Structures are given as structure tokens and as C-alpha cells.
Amino acid sequence: MGLLYIVSTPIGNLQDLSYRSVNILKSVDFIITENIHHTKILLKNFSIINKIYSLNKINEKKNTIKYIKKLKKGYNIALVSKAGTPLINDPGFLLVKKSHKKNIRVVPIPGPCAAIAALCASGIKTSSFCYEGFLSSNKNFKKKKIKKIKKEKRTIIFYESPKRLIQTLKILSQEIEPTRKITIARELTKIWEQIITGTMQEIFLFFKKNVNLRKGEIVIILEGSKIYQKKKITQNMKKIFQILSSEISFSNSIKIMQKIYGIKKNFLYNKMIQEKFLNEVD
């Protein structure tokens, strides 16, 4: 039996390719990748000469069978993606799954991963998190997804296209309390790398104003929900709050509403500040 190496490659800065990765890419019988042209450029930079074959979303089922046969014959194969860690939003899962079924050893070669790099630098809780990949390009599907996971207590990681960033931030600001922390990490490890952390309100307004910064590969890190109160804020409660806050301070209005309805202060505060923020944006 051969070995299947899962080799992580740079997401921007070529110096992030490890010595071990270089040695594996040089020594295997051949390399499989989702993007042959891009991988050729990478190999050339490190003077790596090897055969390269394709494994992408179109040919994954067909080619997986072919590569499994090669592995069973004793060939050693390295799997790489266009950038970062293979299988994270990239082809390869079927190959790894079938390798395990055929008792073929799978060897991970750790390295760059945009999701983990962004999480570590975000300043948002890292001890418990979930990865959601790319949100749907369809606005309605995206909204449904965000509604579904907005009560998730773990830190949430998304990837997003720069063209859809402002749309996504707008939907998030409509569904997520504006005081929740969020990080936008763009162009990680590259010259124009930028990592911005703030409240949902601050980040949405920042990118709404700075059109030129909606560029590059983007990772979104969203703080998990801290709201445990399930009681809903009714339209009547909102009207009462508006009347109170027009006569007395915002904080005192919160205290009175808390006493009347028995709702947790933090929950009520987040809901009312969200309502105030959305009215200002509209």
C-alpha cells in the first residue's frame, strides 16, 4: 500500500510552505491538485519537479477511483489544493474517505489554513468554534442560514466573497445584536493583510463607508451568542420602550422594562439597541 499525504500549501506568503511539505512534494510518485496551473507555479518557486494530475469537483468521483488503484499498488501520492489546507472547502474528501475504507494510510502535513489563521488573530473566543464555509450567494438562502445559526454559542467562522461582503454584513446586522463582536480578516499573509475586530454595528458601518477595502479573500469570525433568554420582544413592548426612552434615559428605560416584563437586562439591552441601530441605518 502507498501513502496518501494531505499537504497544506501557502494561502499567500510562499515562505509559509514548510520544509517537510517541500520534501514530501519532491519525494512522492506524483501530486494531485484542484488547480494544475496554480500548483505548477508553486512547485517552480521551490524547484520541485514532479508529475501533477487533476482532482477537482468535476472529476472527483471518476479520478478518486483511479487514484485509489494507484495507492493500492504502492504509489505514494500528495494531495494539495489551490491554497491552504486541502478538503477545507476544497475537493479531496471522497479520496480520503475511500482511502480509509481500503486501509490506505492518510498522512496529514499541517500548514496554512485561512480559517484558523483568522480565528487565532481575531481576539474572539478560540476554545470552542464551528466552521460554516462559504455562505450561499442567494440572499434568501443566506438569510435563512444566518437565522438558523444566530443562537450558536460557539464562535462561528465563514468565508465570503468580497462582492457579497456588504450584503452579508447587512443581513448579519439585521439578525445579530449590534453589540456582538465580529472580525473581518482579508488578504491573510499577503501584502495588504488586514484584520479588523469590532462590534457588529461598528464593522458594518466601517465597510459600508470604505468601499475600497471590500477586496481580496475574506474570512468572517463571529462571536457566539451570549443571549440565553428565549422570551420574545413584541411590537407592543417596542412601542412602550420608545415612549419611555423619549422621556427618560436609555438605561433607565431598560431598567423599567426589565421590572415590568421580567426579561434579562442584557437580552433586553441587545434587542433594543439593535432596534435603534436598524432604524438609524434605514
C-alpha positions, 0 to 999 in steps of 0.5 A: 500500500502507498501513502496518501499525504494531505499537504497544506500549501501557502494561502499567500506568503510562499515562505509559509510552505514548510520544509517537510511539505517541500520534501514530501512534494519532491519525494512522492510518485506524483501530486494531485491538485484542484488547480494544475496551473496554480500548483505548477507555479508553486512547485517552480518557486521551490524547484520541485519537479514532479508529475501533477494530475487533476482532482477537482469537483468535476472529476472527483468521483471518476479520478478518486477511483483511479487514484485509489488503484494507484495507492493500492499498488504502492504509489505514494501520492500528495494531495494539495489544493489551490491554497491552504489546507486541502478538503477545507472547502476544497475537493479531496474528501471522497479520496480520503474517505475511500482511502480509509475504507481500503486501509490506505494510510492518510498522512496529514502535513499541517500548514496554512489554513485561512480559517484558523489563521483568522480565528487565532488573530481575531481576539474572539473566543478560540476554545470552542468554534464551528466552521460554516464555509462559504455562505450561499450567494442567494440572499434568501438562502443566506438569510435563512442560514444566518437565522438558523445559526444566530443562537450558536454559542460557539464562535462561528467562522465563514468565508465570503466573497468580497462582492457579497461582503456588504450584503452579508454584513447587512443581513448579519446586522439585521439578525445579530445584536449590534453589540456582538463582536465580529472580525473581518480578516482579508488578504491573510499573509499577503501584502495588504493583510488586514484584520479588523475586530469590532462590534457588529454595528461598528464593522458594518458601518466601517465597510459600508463607508470604505468601499475600497477595502471590500477586496481580496479573500475574506474570512468572517469570525463571529462571536457566539451568542451570549443571549440565553433568554428565549422570551420574545420582544413584541411590537407592543413592548417596542412601542412602550420602550420608545415612549419611555426612552423619549422621556427618560434615559436609555438605561433607565428605560431598560431598567423599567422594562426589565421590572415590568416584563421580567426579561434579562437586562442584557437580552433586553439591552441587545434587542433594543439597541439593535432596534435603534441601530436598524432604524438609524441605518434605514 
